[in-house]
Amino acid sequence: MRPLVQHYIALSGEIAGYLETRIGVAPERMSRIINGVDSVRFHPGNDRSPLPDGFALPGTRVIGTAGRLENVKDQPNLARAFIRLAKMVPNARQHMRLVIIGEGSLRAGIESRLNEAGLRDLAWLPGAQDDIPRLLRSFDLFVLPSQAEGISNTILEAMACGLPVVATDVGGNAELVVENETGRLVPARDPEALALAIQEYVDNPERMRAHGTA
């Protein structure tokens, strides 16, 4: 197929670098175009109604993620970070909630981990959902704990909904998240670093709002 391709579209700098260094594509034969977001569906707002009754009280910070529950997405790392965070934040039961949207092989393990930590009632795992835009608008902070990514559509959608983003520094995430301006980047597989980055927002609502609207 390669001889038939006249021009390449790279969705990220990482992909562009791969095409140039590994495939031998000349830079002038490439363009970088990042995926777009449907701004009619994904837009800022504050709507707690998708959450279970009584789950998020006034003043509660809702920390959320969305994606298939598989190893590459590493939601267990977020669960571990949330457990650490509950020990770091005073009155955590009044101030924090965790939402993990998606279905997959890791679900039972995540639920078991949260249950063992005595935090299952602070987390909502509704499985796969259709109305992702509305659910994103029920969050205060979006977290992407993946071990690998390309250009994450979910990060773009969360940002379109006015959310600050804490993401692992993998793949194209650093091209989307501007450090200390629209969010934070942390090493993958590091629940301590993830917990500390999330705490910066839980402890500072003004920072959360500023980075969400940047």
N, C-alpha and C positions, 0 to 999 in steps of 0.2 A: 504493500500500500504506500510506503514512503515515497517512491518516485512519483506517485500521482498527486501528492500533497504539495500545493504551491505556497500555502501560508498556514501558519499554526496560531491557534488562540490558546494562550496560557492563562489559567484562572488565578495564578499566584506567582510571586517571584520565585518560590521554590520550584514550581513546575517549569518555569522559564529556564532556571538554572539547570535543571535536569535535562531539558531538551537541548540546551547548548553544550553542556559538558559530557553528557552520556550518549546522546543521540547524534550530536554534531550538527544541530540546526543553527544556521547563522542568525544572529540577532535581528538583522533586517528582514528575516522571513517570519518573525514572530510579533504578535501584538498581545498585550496584557489587558484582559477585560474581566473584571470581577463580577460575579453574579449579582443581579438586581433583586430588589425586594418589592413585593406588591404593597405599596404604601396605603392603598385603600383598605386592605385587611390588617396590615401591621402598622399601627399608629399609637402614639402615646395615650395614656389614660390611666385611671385608677379604679379598678373594678374588682372588688373582693367576692362578688356574687358566685363565681364558679367554685369557690372553696366551700368545704362542708360548713354547715352552721356552727358557729362558736369556735371554729378552728383558729382564726386570726382575729384577735381582739384589737381595739384601737391602740396604736403604739407598737404593735407587734411587727417585726421585720420578717418578711417572707423571702426566704432564700430558695431559689428554684432552678431546676434544670429540666431539659427535655431531650429525649433520644432513646434509641433502642438500648435495652439493658444487656449489653454484651461487653466482653473484656476490653475491647479497644476504647469504649466510651468511659470505662472505669468509674461508674457511679459509686462503687464501694469506697473509693478514695474520698468522695464527697461525704459519704456516711461517716467515715472515720474522722474526717475534719469536723463534721458537725458535732460528733461526740466530744472531741477535744474542745471545741468552741463552747459547748455547754458547761465545761469546767472553768473556762476562762472568763465568761461573761457573767457578771452578777445578775441574779434574778433571771437566768436564762429562760426559765419556763414562761415568764411573762413577756419576754422580748424577742423570742426567735421561733420560727417555724420552718420546716423543710418540706419542699414539694419535689418529688421525682416523678416526672411524667414519662411513660414508656413501658414497654413490655419486653421480656426476654429472660434468658437463662439465669441472670444474676438476681432476679427479684427476690426469691426466697432467702438468699444469703444476706441481702441488704436488710430485709425485714427482721431476720434473726439477729443480726448485729445490733440494730437499733433497739430491739426488744431486750437483749441482754444488757444493754446500757441503761435501760429504764427510760428510753426516750421515744418509744414507738408512738406514744400519743401526741408527740410534737411533730410527727412526720405524716405526710399524706402521699401514698403511692397509688394513684387512680388507674394505672395501666395505660394502654394506648388511648389517645384522645383525638378527636377530630378538630375541635375548635381551639387550636394552639394559640392564635392571636389573642383571644379573650383570656385564656389562661396566663399568657405572658403578662398581660396587663394586671393580673392579680399579684404579681411578684414585685418585690422591691429591689432585688438583686438577682442577676442571672449568673450561674456558674457553669463552666464547661470543663470537666476534669479529665478530658480524653488523654489517652496515651499517644494518639496519632490523629492528625486531621489534614485535610487539604485546605480549601477555603470553606469555613463553616457557615452554611446558610443560617444555622440556628443563631449564631452570634449576630449576623446581620439582621435577622428578624427581631432579636431581643433589643438591639440598639434602635431599630426603627420604632419599637414600642417604648422608647425612652428609658431603657434600663442600663445602669452601669454593669460591666461585665468583668468577672474574675475568671481567667482561663489559664490553662496550662500553656507553657511556651513551646508548642509543638506545631509543625506544619506551617500553615499560613496564618495562625492566630496572631502573630506579632504584626502582621500587615493590617489587621483589623482593629486590634486593641491598642490605643495609644496610652502608654504607661503613665499612670498618675494624671490622666486627662479624661479618658473614657473608661478606664478600668485598671486592672492589675494583671500582670503575667507572673506565673509561678512555675517552678519545675514540676514535671509530671511525677506521679507516684510519691508525692511528698505531702502527706496530710497535715503536717505541722505548718508548712509554708502556706498551704491552702487555708487553713484555719486562721492564721494571722492576717492574711489578706482579706478574708471575709470580715474578720473582726474590725478592721479599719472602717468598714461601711456600717456595720451594726452599731458601732460606738459613735458614729458621726453622720447623722441623717442629712446634714447640709452637704457633706462630701458626696453622699449618695445621690442627692438631687442634682448637684452640680455636674457630676460625671455622667449622669443619665441624660442630661440636656446638652452636653458639650457637642 
